[in-house]
Amino acid sequence: MRARTLAAAATVLALLLTGCSDGDDGRTDGTVRLRFQSLAWQKESVDANKELVAEWNRTHPGVQVDYVQGSWDSVHDQLLTSFEGGEAPDIIHDASDDLADFAYGGYLADLTGLLPQRLKDDIPRQSWETATFDGKTYGVPFLQEPRVLIANKKILDASGVRVPTAAHPWSWAEFREVTRTLTAAMGKGRYGVAWPLKEPVSVTLNLGLSAGGRLFHRGDDGKVTVRFTDADGVMPGTVHDQVNTDRSASRTTLGMSGSDTLPGLFGGKYAMVPLGFSFRQQVVQQAPKGFAWTVLPAPAGDEGNAQGVSPQTLSVAQDSPYKKEAAAFIDFMLQPPNMVRLAKGDWMLPTGTRALADPALHTPKDGWATGAELARSLRSAPAQSVRGYPEWKDKVATPALQEYYSGAIDRKELEKRLVKDGNLVLARYQR
């Protein structure tokens, strides 16, 4: 433990040394310097972020921003170490499902009184809910992505199945039937769908919303407990049956990441793969010449196209002495034209209504229009404000769902683990 802590501290120190020139106390010219830690990683996204930082610096000589490159792979531990060491960046790029523990721990500033009304009005209420805890706002949600079906158009067209649209999606039952039909038509060793479920929890919770699944329920006392209803079983039950009963979903992809399934999609081994909207960029870059593909909405249930998301967020560190300046920079970054640039760079959707209306995000090319149509149905992910969720996910839900999807345990055992074992974990965080 001590070795890991020292290693993490060294990582943070290296980041700070590369991203900060003089430190908070080294300004002799009166210039305010802010550190902005970005998690952008795709070249288009990194370029867009750096260009916007440069534009800010050119027009705000009294408040300069230093760009610091972070990583999604290590951001939680890195931030925790920097918070505890008093060396956190002023402006923090993260995801809303990572904010709760930092917010309750007092590490993030409440942005409620720092943000302009323009920005508050532009982002819909359901998006603000993803970063609001106990009535206080700890991040500005600005990019989001639905999960969609990326399909081999040639296989889909040849099968004669009904092609869904955002207005008329497949139901979960119809989706199961379609994958059976596709599998029968494709031949041995090929499958109607490949579910990449190396990280199964967020996929299960977020897609489960369409059928009315919630799993987490907050009581009048404010405490959260896990309950597994019939609605919670629709999405995971469909996947389980596709893999173990119908044989219309590949068993081997259950342990894969989304990227791992793309060669099989390109090669005609799978007709469809449920993936995050941003995976379209990889398809464009990696698909062989002549590969025809399309973007379809995920299956829908009693709640229509409802789907949980954890948007990317921008927050301000509680220890930052320049909260107003940091909030002003966030407002600049998220002006509608800038939000469009960030969305296109990440191949995601902006949360802002004015940015989302941009014609560039409504073109049929590369499925942009389908994603934009789904945006209004995106909701806060079920576990967004649940304290103890990371431990519940890692120790309880991930192994239980992996075993259920593979057929090693049945639904009754899945429910027992998620509920009984899960509530024991959550109880420790709610005393």
Salt bridges, closest charged atoms under 4 A:
ASP24 OD1 - ARG27 NH2 3.14
ASP47 OD2 - LYS43 NZ 2.71
GLU51 OE1 - ARG341 NH2 3.39
GLU55 OE2 - ARG341 NH2 3.04
ASP66 OD1 - ARG33 NH2 2.72
ASP98 OD1 - HIS76 ND1 2.51
GLU129 OE2 - ARG125 NH1 2.36
ASP157 OD2 - LYS153 NZ 2.85
GLU174 OE1 - ARG162 NH2 3.07
GLU177 OE1 - ARG180 NH2 2.39
ASP230 OD1 - ARG411 NH2 3.17
ASP241 OD2 - ARG176 NH1 3.35
ASP241 OD1 - HIS240 ND1 3.13
ASP246 OD2 - ARG176 NE 2.62
ASP246 OD2 - ARG180 NH1 3.24
ASP331 OD1 - ARG118 NH2 2.66
GLU391 OE2 - LYS395 NZ 3.38
GLU391 OE2 - ARG428 NH2 2.11
GLU403 OE2 - ARG417 NH1 2.97
GLU413 OE2 - ARG417 NE 3.15
